[in-house]
């Protein structure tokens, strides 16, 4: 069954005609958003890049928190420890505990 198998017959015949205008609408929206971004750059006193310009952004990351609650952090640390121990035993050829 195709993706349009459950559509009513009249709508099934209209799908190809509907898809083209939707693609054109997406193109118009994209152009509008780019124009809005360019206008915001000008208002902020920045230059508008040429259309063929590739913009590269540089950022840095900072550690804020692990996202664990206290009990979850304990459980994660214990699990990490158990995995490390199992890998060490396997590497040394020891039987699992």
C-alpha positions in Angstrom: 0.0 0.0 0.0 1.3 3.4 -0.9 1.3 6.5 1.4 -1.9 7.8 -0.2 -3.8 4.5 -0.1 -6.3 5.6 2.5 -7.2 8.9 0.9 -10.6 9.3 -0.7 -10.5 9.0 -4.5 -11.1 12.7 -5.3 -8.4 13.8 -2.9 -6.0 11.1 -4.2 -6.1 12.7 -7.6 -5.5 16.2 -6.2 -2.4 15.3 -4.1 0.1 15.9 -7.0 -1.5 19.3 -7.7 -1.4 20.2 -4.0 2.2 19.3 -3.5 3.6 21.8 -6.0 1.9 24.9 -4.5 3.1 23.8 -1.0 6.7 23.6 -2.2 6.4 27.1 -3.7 4.9 28.4 -0.5 7.8 27.0 1.5 10.2 28.8 -0.9 8.3 32.1 -0.4 8.4 31.7 3.4 12.1 31.0 3.4 12.8 34.1 1.3 10.6 36.1 3.7 12.5 34.8 6.7 15.9 35.6 5.1 14.7 39.1 4.3 13.5 39.6 7.9 16.9 38.4 9.2 18.7 40.8 6.8 16.5 43.7 8.0 17.3 42.8 11.6 21.1 42.7 10.8 20.8 46.2 9.3 18.9 47.5 12.3 21.5 46.1 14.6 24.2 47.9 12.6 25.7 44.8 11.0 26.4 44.3 7.3 24.3 41.9 5.2 26.4 39.0 3.8 26.5 38.3 0.1 24.1 35.4 -0.9 27.1 33.1 -1.7 28.8 33.8 1.6 29.3 30.9 4.0 28.8 31.9 7.6 30.8 30.1 10.2 29.9 30.5 13.8 32.3 29.9 16.7 31.0 28.9 20.1 32.2 27.3 23.2 30.5 25.0 25.6 30.5 25.2 29.4 29.6 22.4 31.8 26.7 23.5 33.9 25.4 20.3 35.5 25.0 16.6 34.9 21.2 16.7 34.9 21.1 13.9 37.5 19.2 14.3 40.8 21.3 13.2 43.8 20.0 9.6 43.9 20.3 9.1 40.1 23.9 10.4 40.2 24.8 7.8 42.9 23.2 5.0 40.7 25.0 6.2 37.6 28.3 6.3 39.4 27.8 2.8 40.7 26.8 1.5 37.3 29.8 3.1 35.7 32.0 1.5 38.4 30.5 -1.9 37.8 31.0 -1.6 34.1 34.6 -0.6 34.5 35.2 -3.5 36.9 33.6 -6.0 34.5 35.8 -4.7 31.6 38.9 -4.9 33.8 38.1 -8.5 34.8 37.4 -9.4 31.1 40.7 -7.8 30.0 42.6 -9.6 32.8 40.9 -12.9 31.9 39.3 -13.3 35.3 35.9 -14.8 35.9 33.0 -12.4 36.4 32.1 -11.9 40.0 
